[in-house]
Amino acid sequence: MTVDICPVCGFDDEYGFEDYQELRESFLICACCGCEYGYDDNIDHYEKWVAKGCNWFVKKRRPQNWSLEDQIKNQIRPWPITNEG
């Protein structure tokens, strides 16, 4: 399955993720939430990002009319079990 959005925050990157069949094994980093796929693509990372105010990892990549509410509708769930334990 080809994935073209961040599974954690739902960001549809203009550069695209479509070259990667599985983001969880690519180790790319989302410009929005900073998730490194294959390392911290889980609910813990998402909850920490939200708790810190949903700040952009690469601020200059934030779209002009960005809406968190619209973006998170794209999230891919369920997420794997947390990294703890």
C-alpha positions in Angstrom: 0.0 0.0 0.0 1.4 3.4 -0.9 1.1 6.1 1.8 1.2 9.7 0.8 0.5 11.4 4.1 2.0 11.3 7.6 0.2 8.6 9.5 0.7 10.4 12.8 -0.5 14.0 12.1 -2.1 13.6 8.7 0.2 16.1 6.9 0.0 15.8 3.2 3.6 16.8 2.2 3.9 18.7 -1.0 7.0 16.8 -1.7 5.1 13.6 -1.3 5.7 10.4 0.5 4.4 8.3 -2.5 7.9 7.0 -3.3 7.8 4.9 -0.1 5.6 1.9 0.1 5.7 1.8 3.9 6.5 5.0 5.8 7.1 2.9 9.0 10.3 1.6 7.4 11.5 4.7 5.6 12.9 6.8 8.5 11.8 10.0 6.8 10.9 12.9 9.1 7.5 14.7 8.9 7.9 18.4 8.4 4.9 19.0 10.5 5.0 16.9 13.6 8.7 15.7 13.4 7.8 12.1 13.4 10.6 9.8 12.2 8.8 6.9 10.5 10.0 3.6 11.7 11.1 5.1 15.1 8.5 7.2 16.7 5.4 6.8 14.6 3.1 6.1 17.5 0.5 7.5 19.8 3.2 8.7 22.3 4.8 10.9 19.7 1.4 12.3 18.7 0.4 13.0 22.3 3.7 14.8 23.0 3.3 16.9 19.9 -0.2 17.9 20.8 0.8 18.6 24.5 3.5 21.0 23.2 1.1 22.9 21.0 1.3 21.2 17.7 4.4 23.2 16.7 5.8 22.7 13.2 9.1 20.8 13.0 10.0 22.7 9.9 8.2 26.0 10.3 8.9 27.2 6.7 7.0 24.2 5.3 3.7 25.2 7.1 1.1 25.9 4.4 -0.4 29.5 4.5 -4.0 28.3 5.2 -3.0 25.4 7.5 -5.8 23.9 9.6 -4.9 21.3 12.3 -8.6 20.3 12.4 -8.6 19.5 8.7 -5.2 17.8 8.7 -5.8 15.4 11.5 -8.8 13.9 9.6 -6.1 12.3 7.4 -4.4 10.4 10.2 -3.9 6.7 9.7 -5.1 4.7 12.6 -4.9 2.4 14.6 -1.3 3.2 15.7 1.0 0.6 17.1 1.4 0.0 20.8 3.6 2.7 22.5 7.4 2.4 22.7 7.2 1.9 26.4 7.6 -1.6 27.8 
